[in-house]
Amino acid sequence: MSESLRLSVAARLAKPYRLFVTPTGGEFEAWCRERPGTAVELVVSALALHELVAEPGLPLTDLDAVQAYAQQQFAHYFGATAQRFAIAPWRLGDAAGASALHGLDLTALRAQAQAARVRLAAVRPAWATWLASLPAATRAASGSVVWHEGAEGALTAVVIRLDRGLVTGLQSRRVQSLADLGGLDEGGPLAVGTPASDLAPQPGPVAPRPDFLPRSARSSLAWPLAATGALVLATAAWSAVDSHRALDVAQAARDRVATLRPSPAPRPAVRSARAEPAENRSAVEARALLAMPWEPLLTRVETAGAEAKTIAWLGLDASAGRGELRLEGLTPDKLLALQLAEQLGTTPGWRQVVLSRFSAAETGLVGQRFEIQARVATGGGS
């Protein structure tokens, strides 16, 4: 395996790190130089962003509509330069908004990542990553939370207004100190965050998750699942070839014995009857694996995991002959795993979907490890 291919595979399978980047982009450049073959989620400084929250009641039905509206608004305020902004829309309930990336060149970042075989898992505003890391009670409250960067005398603060968990306001301000922020609730903000805060996501109410990377119909889980499916097919095919070889060896041995001790009546039918079951089992398994509806099956697993937000898949194992499927993953909450199993159980063609195992994750992994077993259709849609 070439070094380039090895790094690409390692990056595809690696768990993403979070890296805070400023408008210079030097942090990511150093990362690519020193740690090729890894995965990273970029947390973008407020200094490189413009923010927008849409007026309530606008007919913004999906993220494409929010992005089109945001591009118009940014063009109105910033002119022709807004055409170069990368836009990350978000929508949560009746609230919607977008962030504009003006201080970093997204195309250049992606080119750096590709050259270093570093997988860009996401490029998100720092305030959004921090908001998702707050305790559930804080995110579900009403009031203000403040993300700030810089030192006393030159602070950049992002004031986020929450109304029972919904983001209703987002304002970036330059102040001398946090005490200069007006319009906050009596008693001060509910929470204050900085680039030094722990940015690991916490279970709780869903928070906006804007991402500057282009949206795609396939999630990052598609490659691991496709590779797993290909590995299963390759294993079955190799097993079938191995069975044929064993059969040929057995036949050759029998022919040699028959030459030394001639049989009064050759019985090829008996030989065939004894040799065929092993061959048939491997062939049947291989055909069943090839007939499995992999695309809808993998798409359903991807969709369910994406809807669960904090689910991280670890592996997939299929037995086409028995129509069995086993999924392994990580979740911060057992309830999410139970809900995922229940959701998959409502899928046509999926039967006996159960959460068969739930335990603490191994060292180096975050969350609880779970296993879901199900019976699925081996032909037609799933």
C-alpha contacts under 8 A as a table, 3 or more apart, distances in Angstrom:
res1	aa1	res2	aa2	distance
1	M	5	L	6.50
1	M	6	R	6.38
2	S	5	L	5.28
2	S	6	R	6.12
3	E	6	R	4.99
3	E	7	L	6.17
4	S	7	L	5.28
4	S	8	S	6.25
4	S	117	R	7.36
5	L	8	S	5.03
5	L	9	V	6.20
6	R	9	V	5.28
6	R	10	A	6.14
6	R	37	G	7.87
7	L	10	A	5.00
7	L	11	A	6.06
7	L	36	P	6.87
7	L	37	G	4.24
7	L	38	T	7.74
7	L	117	R	5.93
8	S	11	A	5.18
8	S	12	R	6.21
8	S	37	G	5.97
8	S	117	R	5.36
8	S	118	V	7.45
9	V	12	R	5.07
9	V	13	L	6.34
9	V	37	G	7.69
10	A	13	L	5.31
10	A	14	A	5.91
10	A	37	G	5.49
10	A	38	T	6.58
11	A	14	A	5.10
11	A	36	P	8.00
11	A	37	G	4.53
11	A	38	T	4.36
11	A	39	A	5.28
11	A	117	R	6.73
11	A	118	V	5.84
11	A	119	R	5.51
12	R	38	T	7.83
12	R	39	A	7.21
12	R	119	R	6.52
12	R	223	W	7.85
12	R	224	P	7.71
13	L	224	P	7.31
14	A	38	T	5.92
14	A	39	A	5.70
15	K	38	T	7.85
15	K	39	A	6.23
15	K	40	V	7.92
16	P	38	T	7.32
16	P	39	A	4.42
16	P	40	V	4.40
16	P	41	E	5.91
16	P	121	A	6.56
17	Y	39	A	6.37
17	Y	40	V	4.61
17	Y	41	E	5.88
18	R	40	V	5.80
18	R	41	E	4.79
18	R	42	L	5.90
18	R	43	V	6.58
18	R	199	L	7.94
19	L	27	E	7.76
19	L	28	F	7.54
19	L	40	V	6.78
19	L	41	E	6.24
19	L	42	L	5.02
19	L	43	V	5.71
20	F	27	E	7.51
20	F	42	L	6.02
20	F	43	V	4.55
20	F	44	V	5.97
20	F	45	S	6.88
20	F	126	A	7.65
20	F	195	P	7.00
21	V	24	T	7.78
21	V	25	G	5.86
21	V	26	G	7.50
21	V	27	E	5.74
21	V	28	F	6.67
21	V	42	L	6.64
21	V	43	V	6.07
21	V	44	V	5.21
21	V	45	S	5.95
22	T	25	G	5.69
22	T	26	G	7.59
22	T	27	E	7.47
22	T	44	V	6.46
22	T	45	S	5.16
22	T	47	L	7.11
22	T	48	A	6.92
23	P	45	S	7.14
23	P	47	L	6.71
23	P	48	A	5.35
23	P	103	G	4.95
23	P	104	L	5.55
24	T	27	E	7.94
24	T	103	G	7.80
24	T	104	L	7.26
25	G	28	F	5.67
25	G	29	E	6.48
25	G	104	L	6.82
26	G	29	E	5.00
26	G	30	A	6.16
27	E	30	A	5.32
27	E	31	W	6.26
28	F	31	W	4.87
28	F	32	C	6.20
28	F	109	L	7.88
29	E	32	C	5.30
29	E	33	R	6.31
29	E	112	Q	7.21
30	A	33	R	5.08
30	A	34	E	6.09
31	W	34	E	5.25
31	W	35	R	5.53
31	W	36	P	7.69
32	C	35	R	5.47
32	C	36	P	5.50
32	C	112	Q	7.06
32	C	113	A	6.55
32	C	116	A	5.54
32	C	118	V	6.65
33	R	36	P	6.59
33	R	116	A	7.03
35	R	38	T	6.35
35	R	118	V	7.96
36	P	116	A	5.17
36	P	117	R	5.74
36	P	118	V	5.63
37	G	116	A	6.99
37	G	117	R	5.11
37	G	118	V	5.13
37	G	119	R	7.52
38	T	117	R	7.38
38	T	118	V	5.09
38	T	119	R	6.33
39	A	118	V	5.51
39	A	119	R	4.45
39	A	120	L	5.99
39	A	121	A	6.47
40	V	118	V	7.31
40	V	119	R	6.30
40	V	120	L	5.37
40	V	121	A	5.77
40	V	122	A	7.36
41	E	120	L	6.11
41	E	121	A	5.18
41	E	122	A	4.73
41	E	123	V	5.88
41	E	124	R	7.58
42	L	120	L	7.63
42	L	122	A	6.19
42	L	123	V	4.67
42	L	124	R	6.24
43	V	123	V	6.24
43	V	124	R	5.32
43	V	125	P	5.76
43	V	126	A	4.93
43	V	129	T	7.03
44	V	48	A	6.95
44	V	49	L	7.86
44	V	123	V	7.01
44	V	124	R	6.00
44	V	125	P	4.83
44	V	126	A	5.11
45	S	48	A	5.69
45	S	49	L	7.18
45	S	125	P	6.74
45	S	126	A	5.71
45	S	149	E	7.92
46	A	49	L	5.20
46	A	50	H	7.80
46	A	125	P	7.04
46	A	126	A	6.62
46	A	127	W	7.51
46	A	149	E	7.62
46	A	156	T	7.23
46	A	157	A	7.83
46	A	158	V	7.35
46	A	172	S	7.66
47	L	103	G	7.22
47	L	156	T	7.18
48	A	101	L	6.00
48	A	102	H	5.62
48	A	103	G	4.05
48	A	104	L	6.49
49	L	99	S	6.42
49	L	100	A	5.47
49	L	101	L	4.95
49	L	102	H	5.85
49	L	103	G	6.69
49	L	125	P	7.58
50	H	99	S	5.70
50	H	100	A	4.99
50	H	101	L	6.77
50	H	102	H	7.23
50	H	172	S	7.71
51	E	97	G	7.73
51	E	98	A	6.18
51	E	99	S	4.68
51	E	100	A	6.39
51	E	170	L	6.75
51	E	171	Q	6.92
51	E	172	S	7.19
52	L	70	A	7.20
52	L	97	G	5.35
52	L	98	A	5.31
52	L	99	S	6.30
52	L	170	L	6.90
53	V	95	A	7.76
53	V	96	A	6.06
53	V	97	G	4.09
53	V	98	A	6.58
53	V	168	T	7.23
53	V	169	G	6.25
53	V	170	L	6.39
54	A	58	L	7.46
54	A	95	A	7.24
54	A	96	A	5.59
54	A	97	G	5.26
55	E	58	L	6.39
56	P	94	D	6.95
56	P	95	A	6.74
57	G	94	D	7.67
60	L	63	L	7.68
60	L	65	A	5.27
60	L	66	V	5.62
60	L	96	A	7.84
61	T	65	A	6.38
61	T	66	V	7.71
62	D	65	A	5.43
62	D	66	V	6.44
62	D	91	R	7.36
63	L	66	V	4.94
63	L	67	Q	6.05
63	L	89	P	6.01
63	L	90	W	6.42
63	L	91	R	6.66
64	D	67	Q	5.13
64	D	68	A	6.23
64	D	89	P	7.99
65	A	68	A	5.19
65	A	69	Y	6.21
66	V	69	Y	5.18
66	V	70	A	6.09
66	V	89	P	6.04
66	V	90	W	7.37
66	V	91	R	7.66
66	V	96	A	6.96
66	V	97	G	6.80
66	V	98	A	7.34
67	Q	70	A	5.04
67	Q	71	Q	6.12
67	Q	87	I	6.70
67	Q	88	A	7.26
67	Q	89	P	5.40
67	Q	98	A	6.98
68	A	71	Q	5.23
68	A	72	Q	6.46
69	Y	72	Q	5.28
69	Y	73	Q	6.38
70	A	73	Q	5.05
70	A	74	F	6.06
70	A	87	I	7.73
70	A	89	P	7.77
70	A	97	G	7.43
70	A	98	A	6.30
71	Q	74	F	5.24
71	Q	75	A	6.02
71	Q	82	A	7.50
71	Q	83	Q	7.86
71	Q	87	I	7.40
72	Q	75	A	5.16
72	Q	76	H	6.20
73	Q	76	H	5.06
73	Q	77	Y	6.46
74	F	77	Y	5.21
74	F	78	F	5.80
74	F	79	G	7.48
74	F	82	A	5.97
74	F	100	A	7.95
75	A	78	F	5.28
75	A	79	G	4.74
75	A	80	A	6.43
75	A	81	T	7.60
75	A	82	A	5.12
75	A	83	Q	7.04
76	H	79	G	5.79
78	F	81	T	6.30
78	F	82	A	5.72
79	G	82	A	5.85
80	A	83	Q	5.76
81	T	84	R	5.82
81	T	85	F	7.39
82	A	85	F	5.17
82	A	102	H	7.91
84	R	102	H	7.54
85	F	100	A	5.72
85	F	101	L	5.33
85	F	102	H	5.31
86	A	100	A	5.70
86	A	101	L	5.12
86	A	102	H	7.28
86	A	106	L	6.96
86	A	212	F	6.26
87	I	98	A	6.63
87	I	99	S	5.83
87	I	100	A	4.73
87	I	101	L	6.44
87	I	212	F	6.01
88	A	98	A	5.42
88	A	99	S	5.21
88	A	100	A	6.50
88	A	124	R	7.97
88	A	210	P	5.04
88	A	211	D	5.09
88	A	212	F	4.67
88	A	213	L	7.79
89	P	96	A	7.64
89	P	97	G	5.88
89	P	98	A	4.07
89	P	99	S	6.46
89	P	210	P	5.55
89	P	211	D	7.40
90	W	96	A	5.66
90	W	97	G	5.48
90	W	98	A	5.80
90	W	208	P	5.88
90	W	209	R	6.45
90	W	210	P	5.15
91	R	94	D	7.48
91	R	95	A	5.88
91	R	96	A	4.18
91	R	97	G	6.51
91	R	208	P	6.80
92	L	95	A	5.30
92	L	96	A	6.15
92	L	166	L	7.12
92	L	207	A	7.56
92	L	208	P	6.48
93	G	96	A	7.83
93	G	166	L	7.55
95	A	166	L	6.70
95	A	167	V	6.51
95	A	168	T	6.45
98	A	210	P	7.27
99	S	125	P	7.34
99	S	210	P	7.44
101	L	104	L	6.35
101	L	105	D	7.90
101	L	106	L	7.96
101	L	212	F	7.78
102	H	105	D	7.55
105	D	108	A	5.33
105	D	109	L	6.36
106	L	109	L	5.02
106	L	110	R	6.25
106	L	212	F	7.88
107	T	110	R	5.24
107	T	111	A	6.22
108	A	111	A	5.01
108	A	112	Q	6.16
109	L	112	Q	5.15
109	L	113	A	6.25
110	R	113	A	5.03
110	R	114	Q	6.13
110	R	120	L	7.34
111	A	114	Q	5.11
111	A	115	A	6.15
112	Q	115	A	5.24
112	Q	116	A	6.29
113	A	116	A	5.27
113	A	117	R	5.88
113	A	118	V	4.68
113	A	119	R	6.36
113	A	120	L	6.75
114	Q	117	R	4.98
114	Q	118	V	6.11
114	Q	119	R	7.36
115	A	118	V	7.69
120	L	123	V	7.40
121	A	220	S	7.68
122	A	211	D	6.09
122	A	212	F	7.31
122	A	213	L	6.36
123	V	211	D	5.39
123	V	212	F	5.37
123	V	213	L	6.23
124	R	128	A	6.92
124	R	129	T	6.77
124	R	209	R	7.35
124	R	210	P	5.98
124	R	211	D	4.88
124	R	212	F	6.37
125	P	128	A	5.49
125	P	129	T	6.59
125	P	210	P	7.18
125	P	211	D	7.66
126	A	129	T	5.24
126	A	130	W	6.11
126	A	195	P	7.92
127	W	130	W	5.14
127	W	131	L	5.97
127	W	147	W	6.05
127	W	158	V	7.22
128	A	131	L	5.04
128	A	132	A	6.32
128	A	207	A	7.45
128	A	208	P	6.29
128	A	209	R	6.15
128	A	210	P	7.22
129	T	132	A	5.37
129	T	133	S	6.62
129	T	199	L	6.28
129	T	201	P	7.43
129	T	209	R	7.41
130	W	133	S	5.10
130	W	134	L	6.75
130	W	147	W	7.82
130	W	193	G	6.98
130	W	197	S	7.69
130	W	198	D	7.81
130	W	199	L	5.31
130	W	200	A	7.99
130	W	201	P	7.89
131	L	134	L	5.48
131	L	139	R	7.35
131	L	207	A	6.84
132	A	139	R	7.97
132	A	199	L	7.79
132	A	200	A	7.87
132	A	201	P	5.20
132	A	202	Q	6.38
132	A	206	V	7.61
132	A	207	A	5.63
132	A	208	P	7.79
133	S	198	D	7.25
133	S	199	L	5.34
133	S	200	A	5.40
133	S	201	P	4.12
133	S	202	Q	4.99
134	L	138	T	6.45
134	L	139	R	6.41
134	L	201	P	7.51
134	L	202	Q	6.52
135	P	138	T	5.47
135	P	139	R	6.48
135	P	202	Q	6.42
135	P	203	P	7.63
135	P	204	G	7.13
136	A	139	R	5.23
136	A	140	A	6.13
136	A	202	Q	7.32
136	A	203	P	6.56
136	A	204	G	4.36
136	A	205	P	6.17
137	A	140	A	5.23
137	A	141	A	6.29
137	A	204	G	7.79
138	T	141	A	5.28
138	T	190	L	6.85
138	T	191	A	7.65
139	R	162	L	7.61
139	R	164	R	7.70
139	R	165	G	5.27
139	R	204	G	7.58
139	R	205	P	6.58
139	R	207	A	7.74
140	A	162	L	7.99
140	A	163	D	7.87
140	A	164	R	5.02
140	A	165	G	4.02
140	A	166	L	7.83
140	A	205	P	6.37
141	A	162	L	6.80
141	A	163	D	6.62
141	A	164	R	4.78
141	A	165	G	5.77
142	S	161	R	7.61
142	S	162	L	4.95
142	S	163	D	4.34
142	S	164	R	4.87
142	S	165	G	6.79
143	G	161	R	5.84
143	G	162	L	5.23
143	G	163	D	6.58
143	G	184	L	7.85
143	G	185	D	6.38
143	G	189	P	7.03
143	G	190	L	6.56
144	S	159	V	6.62
144	S	160	I	5.55
144	S	161	R	4.62
144	S	162	L	5.98
144	S	184	L	6.40
144	S	185	D	6.77
144	S	188	G	7.98
144	S	189	P	5.03
144	S	190	L	5.82
144	S	191	A	7.61
145	V	159	V	6.08
145	V	160	I	5.33
145	V	161	R	6.69
145	V	162	L	7.73
145	V	189	P	5.11
145	V	190	L	5.24
145	V	191	A	4.89
145	V	192	V	5.99
146	V	157	A	6.59
146	V	158	V	5.69
146	V	159	V	4.73
146	V	160	I	6.16
146	V	189	P	6.60
146	V	191	A	6.33
146	V	192	V	4.82
146	V	193	G	6.31
147	W	157	A	5.65
147	W	158	V	5.13
147	W	159	V	6.65
147	W	192	V	5.73
147	W	193	G	4.61
147	W	194	T	5.86
148	H	155	L	6.64
148	H	156	T	5.51
148	H	157	A	4.13
148	H	158	V	6.16
148	H	192	V	7.54
148	H	193	G	6.31
148	H	194	T	5.42
148	H	195	P	8.00
149	E	155	L	5.80
149	E	156	T	5.33
149	E	157	A	6.50
149	E	194	T	5.93
149	E	195	P	6.89
150	G	154	A	6.10
150	G	155	L	4.83
150	G	156	T	6.39
151	A	154	A	5.66
151	A	155	L	5.67
152	E	155	L	6.09
152	E	176	Q	5.92
152	E	177	S	5.50
153	G	175	V	7.18
153	G	176	Q	4.07
153	G	177	S	6.17
154	A	174	R	6.96
154	A	175	V	6.24
154	A	176	Q	5.25
154	A	177	S	7.48
155	L	174	R	5.69
155	L	175	V	5.27
155	L	176	Q	5.81
155	L	177	S	6.32
155	L	178	L	7.84
156	T	172	S	7.02
156	T	173	R	5.74
156	T	174	R	4.64
156	T	175	V	6.46
157	A	172	S	5.66
157	A	173	R	5.21
157	A	174	R	6.31
157	A	175	V	7.35
157	A	178	L	7.92
158	V	170	L	6.81
158	V	171	Q	5.49
158	V	172	S	4.33
158	V	173	R	6.30
159	V	169	G	7.75
159	V	170	L	5.76
159	V	171	Q	5.22
159	V	172	S	6.41
159	V	173	R	7.80
160	I	167	V	6.84
160	I	168	T	7.74
160	I	169	G	5.68
160	I	170	L	4.73
160	I	171	Q	6.71
161	R	167	V	5.79
161	R	168	T	5.55
161	R	169	G	4.69
161	R	170	L	6.37
162	L	165	G	5.63
162	L	166	L	5.38
162	L	167	V	4.77
162	L	168	T	5.85
162	L	169	G	7.23
163	D	166	L	5.11
163	D	167	V	6.50
163	D	168	T	6.51
165	G	205	P	6.86
165	G	207	A	7.77
166	L	207	A	7.86
167	V	170	L	7.50
167	V	208	P	7.99
175	V	178	L	7.01
175	V	180	D	6.23
175	V	181	L	7.16
176	Q	180	D	6.68
177	S	180	D	5.57
177	S	181	L	7.61
178	L	181	L	5.49
179	A	182	G	7.81
181	L	184	L	7.08
184	L	188	G	6.12
184	L	189	P	6.48
185	D	188	G	5.53
185	D	189	P	6.48
189	P	192	V	6.87
193	G	196	A	7.85
193	G	197	S	5.95
194	T	197	S	5.42
202	Q	332	P	7.78
203	P	310	T	7.68
203	P	332	P	6.69
203	P	333	D	7.20
211	D	214	P	7.85
216	S	219	S	6.81
218	R	221	L	7.76
218	R	222	A	6.19
218	R	299	T	7.97
218	R	302	E	7.95
219	S	222	A	5.74
219	S	302	E	6.84
219	S	306	A	7.78
220	S	223	W	6.49
220	S	224	P	7.88
221	L	224	P	5.60
221	L	225	L	6.22
221	L	302	E	6.41
221	L	313	W	7.49
222	A	225	L	5.32
222	A	226	A	5.89
222	A	298	L	7.42
222	A	299	T	7.81
222	A	302	E	7.05
223	W	226	A	5.06
223	W	227	A	5.95
224	P	227	A	5.08
224	P	228	T	6.11
224	P	315	G	7.92
225	L	228	T	4.98
225	L	229	G	6.16
225	L	298	L	6.73
225	L	315	G	7.39
225	L	316	L	6.89
226	A	229	G	5.05
226	A	230	A	6.11
226	A	298	L	7.67
227	A	230	A	5.03
227	A	231	L	6.07
228	T	231	L	5.03
228	T	232	V	6.25
228	T	315	G	7.49
228	T	316	L	6.59
228	T	317	D	7.65
229	G	232	V	5.11
229	G	233	L	6.29
229	G	294	W	7.54
229	G	316	L	7.99
230	A	233	L	5.09
230	A	234	A	6.05
231	L	234	A	5.03
231	L	235	T	6.05
232	V	235	T	5.15
232	V	236	A	6.26
232	V	289	L	7.87
232	V	317	D	7.76
232	V	318	A	7.43
233	L	236	A	5.16
233	L	237	A	6.14
233	L	286	A	7.06
233	L	289	L	6.27
233	L	290	L	7.03
234	A	237	A	5.07
234	A	238	W	6.08
235	T	238	W	5.15
235	T	239	S	6.12
236	A	239	S	5.01
236	A	240	A	6.27
236	A	282	S	7.18
236	A	285	E	6.91
236	A	286	A	5.31
236	A	289	L	7.71
237	A	240	A	5.10
237	A	241	V	6.31
237	A	286	A	6.04
238	W	241	V	5.06
238	W	242	D	6.06
239	S	242	D	5.01
239	S	243	S	6.18
239	S	282	S	6.53
240	A	243	S	5.08
240	A	244	H	6.35
240	A	279	E	6.98
240	A	282	S	4.96
240	A	283	A	5.95
240	A	286	A	7.19
241	V	244	H	5.11
241	V	245	R	6.29
242	D	245	R	5.08
242	D	246	A	6.22
243	S	246	A	5.07
243	S	247	L	6.12
243	S	278	A	6.87
243	S	279	E	5.84
243	S	282	S	7.18
244	H	247	L	5.01
244	H	248	D	6.19
244	H	279	E	6.58
245	R	248	D	5.07
245	R	249	V	6.25
246	A	249	V	5.12
246	A	250	A	6.18
247	L	250	A	5.10
247	L	251	Q	6.15
247	L	275	A	6.49
247	L	279	E	7.76
248	D	251	Q	5.12
248	D	252	A	6.14
249	V	252	A	5.13
249	V	253	A	6.18
250	A	253	A	5.15
250	A	254	R	6.18
251	Q	254	R	5.11
251	Q	255	D	6.13
252	A	255	D	5.11
252	A	256	R	6.34
253	A	256	R	5.20
253	A	257	V	6.38
254	R	257	V	5.08
254	R	258	A	6.03
255	D	258	A	4.94
255	D	259	T	6.22
256	R	259	T	5.12
256	R	260	L	6.56
257	V	260	L	5.19
257	V	261	R	6.04
258	A	261	R	5.07
258	A	262	P	5.13
258	A	263	S	6.45
259	T	262	P	5.69
263	S	266	P	5.97
267	R	270	V	5.53
267	R	271	R	6.79
268	P	271	R	5.07
268	P	272	S	6.05
269	A	272	S	5.04
269	A	273	A	5.98
270	V	273	A	5.00
270	V	274	R	6.24
271	R	274	R	5.24
271	R	275	A	6.06
272	S	275	A	5.09
272	S	276	E	5.67
273	A	276	E	5.59
273	A	277	P	7.28
274	R	277	P	6.63
275	A	278	A	6.32
275	A	279	E	6.85
276	E	279	E	5.03
276	E	280	N	5.72
277	P	280	N	4.94
277	P	281	R	6.00
278	A	281	R	5.22
278	A	282	S	6.46
279	E	282	S	5.43
279	E	283	A	6.07
280	N	283	A	4.98
280	N	284	V	5.78
281	R	284	V	5.15
281	R	285	E	6.11
282	S	285	E	5.11
282	S	286	A	6.09
283	A	286	A	5.08
283	A	287	R	6.08
284	V	287	R	5.12
284	V	288	A	5.98
284	V	321	G	7.43
285	E	288	A	5.01
285	E	289	L	6.13
285	E	320	A	6.42
285	E	321	G	5.41
286	A	289	L	5.13
286	A	290	L	6.21
287	R	290	L	5.06
287	R	291	A	6.04
288	A	291	A	4.98
288	A	292	M	6.17
288	A	320	A	5.39
288	A	321	G	6.22
288	A	378	T	6.67
288	A	379	G	7.99
289	L	292	M	5.19
289	L	319	S	7.78
289	L	320	A	5.28
289	L	321	G	7.79
289	L	378	T	7.79
291	A	378	T	6.56
291	A	379	G	5.72
292	M	320	A	6.97
292	M	377	A	7.69
292	M	378	T	4.79
292	M	379	G	5.43
292	M	380	G	7.81
293	P	296	P	6.05
293	P	297	L	6.09
293	P	378	T	6.77
293	P	379	G	6.03
293	P	380	G	6.31
293	P	381	G	6.16
293	P	382	S	6.79
294	W	297	L	5.04
294	W	298	L	5.80
295	E	298	L	5.39
295	E	299	T	5.96
296	P	299	T	4.97
296	P	300	R	5.98
296	P	381	G	6.73
296	P	382	S	6.17
297	L	300	R	5.22
297	L	301	V	6.45
297	L	381	G	7.97
297	L	382	S	5.80
298	L	301	V	5.11
298	L	302	E	6.12
299	T	302	E	5.02
299	T	303	T	6.03
300	R	303	T	5.11
300	R	304	A	6.11
301	V	304	A	5.24
301	V	305	G	6.15
301	V	344	L	7.94
302	E	305	G	5.18
302	E	306	A	6.05
303	T	306	A	5.06
303	T	307	E	6.13
304	A	307	E	5.19
304	A	308	A	6.29
304	A	340	L	6.77
304	A	343	Q	7.39
304	A	344	L	7.25
305	G	308	A	5.09
305	G	309	K	6.58
305	G	310	T	7.90
305	G	311	I	5.63
305	G	312	A	7.31
305	G	313	W	7.60
305	G	340	L	7.65
306	A	309	K	5.18
306	A	310	T	7.98
306	A	311	I	7.42
308	A	311	I	5.78
308	A	336	L	6.93
308	A	340	L	7.08
310	T	331	T	6.19
310	T	332	P	7.14
311	I	329	G	6.84
311	I	330	L	5.85
311	I	331	T	5.00
311	I	332	P	7.86
311	I	336	L	7.88
311	I	337	A	7.99
312	A	329	G	5.40
312	A	330	L	5.00
312	A	331	T	6.55
313	W	327	L	7.71
313	W	328	E	6.11
313	W	329	G	4.05
313	W	330	L	6.30
314	L	327	L	7.79
314	L	328	E	5.31
314	L	329	G	4.67
314	L	330	L	7.16
315	G	327	L	5.95
315	G	328	E	5.14
315	G	329	G	6.84
316	L	325	L	7.36
316	L	326	R	5.76
316	L	327	L	4.72
316	L	328	E	6.42
317	D	325	L	5.90
317	D	326	R	5.08
317	D	327	L	6.60
318	A	323	G	7.60
318	A	324	E	5.85
318	A	325	L	4.56
318	A	326	R	6.32
319	S	322	R	5.64
319	S	323	G	5.77
319	S	324	E	5.13
319	S	325	L	6.42
320	A	323	G	4.67
320	A	324	E	6.48
320	A	378	T	6.20
321	G	324	E	7.91
323	G	375	R	5.43
323	G	376	V	5.45
323	G	377	A	6.31
323	G	378	T	5.88
324	E	373	Q	7.28
324	E	374	A	5.82
324	E	375	R	4.51
324	E	376	V	6.14
325	L	373	Q	5.77
325	L	374	A	5.24
325	L	375	R	6.03
325	L	376	V	6.81
326	R	371	E	6.95
326	R	372	I	5.77
326	R	373	Q	4.58
326	R	374	A	6.55
327	L	371	E	5.61
327	L	372	I	5.14
327	L	373	Q	6.48
328	E	369	R	7.27
328	E	370	F	5.81
328	E	371	E	4.57
328	E	372	I	6.55
329	G	369	R	5.79
329	G	370	F	5.59
329	G	371	E	6.66
330	L	361	A	7.43
330	L	366	V	7.48
330	L	367	G	5.81
330	L	368	Q	5.40
330	L	369	R	4.66
330	L	370	F	6.21
331	T	334	K	6.99
331	T	336	L	7.01
331	T	337	A	6.80
331	T	367	G	5.31
331	T	368	Q	5.29
331	T	369	R	6.63
331	T	370	F	7.47
332	P	336	L	7.92
332	P	366	V	7.65
332	P	367	G	4.50
332	P	368	Q	5.76
333	D	336	L	5.49
333	D	337	A	6.99
333	D	367	G	7.64
333	D	368	Q	7.12
334	K	337	A	5.15
334	K	338	L	6.34
334	K	358	F	7.52
334	K	368	Q	7.49
335	L	338	L	5.05
335	L	339	Q	6.08
336	L	339	Q	5.02
336	L	340	L	6.04
337	A	340	L	5.00
337	A	341	A	6.25
337	A	355	L	7.32
337	A	370	F	7.11
338	L	341	A	5.15
338	L	342	E	6.20
338	L	355	L	6.53
339	Q	342	E	5.01
339	Q	343	Q	6.04
340	L	343	Q	4.99
340	L	344	L	6.18
341	A	344	L	5.19
341	A	345	G	6.10
341	A	353	V	6.08
341	A	354	V	6.13
341	A	355	L	6.28
341	A	372	I	6.69
342	E	345	G	4.99
342	E	346	T	6.72
342	E	353	V	7.30
342	E	354	V	7.97
343	Q	346	T	5.49
343	Q	347	T	7.21
344	L	347	T	5.37
344	L	350	W	7.03
344	L	353	V	6.99
345	G	350	W	5.85
345	G	351	R	6.24
345	G	352	Q	7.16
345	G	353	V	5.28
346	T	350	W	7.25
347	T	350	W	5.55
347	T	382	S	7.22
348	P	382	S	5.90
349	G	376	V	5.54
349	G	377	A	5.19
349	G	381	G	7.20
349	G	382	S	4.82
350	W	353	V	6.99
350	W	374	A	6.65
350	W	375	R	5.77
350	W	376	V	4.59
350	W	377	A	6.76
350	W	382	S	6.81
351	R	374	A	5.99
351	R	375	R	4.99
351	R	376	V	6.21
352	Q	373	Q	7.71
352	Q	374	A	5.38
352	Q	375	R	5.96
353	V	372	I	6.91
353	V	373	Q	5.71
353	V	374	A	4.25
353	V	375	R	6.88
354	V	372	I	5.66
354	V	373	Q	5.53
354	V	374	A	6.50
355	L	358	F	7.52
355	L	370	F	7.27
355	L	371	E	5.94
355	L	372	I	4.53
355	L	373	Q	6.58
356	S	370	F	7.65
356	S	371	E	5.59
356	S	372	I	5.57
356	S	373	Q	6.35
357	R	369	R	7.92
357	R	370	F	5.32
357	R	371	E	4.93
357	R	372	I	7.17
358	F	368	Q	6.84
358	F	369	R	5.71
358	F	370	F	4.32
358	F	371	E	6.56
359	S	368	Q	5.72
359	S	369	R	5.26
359	S	370	F	6.41
360	A	367	G	6.98
360	A	368	Q	4.69
360	A	369	R	5.76
361	A	365	L	5.76
361	A	366	V	6.48
361	A	367	G	5.90
361	A	368	Q	4.94
361	A	369	R	4.94
362	E	365	L	5.73
376	V	382	S	6.95
377	A	380	G	7.16
377	A	381	G	7.43
377	A	382	S	6.11
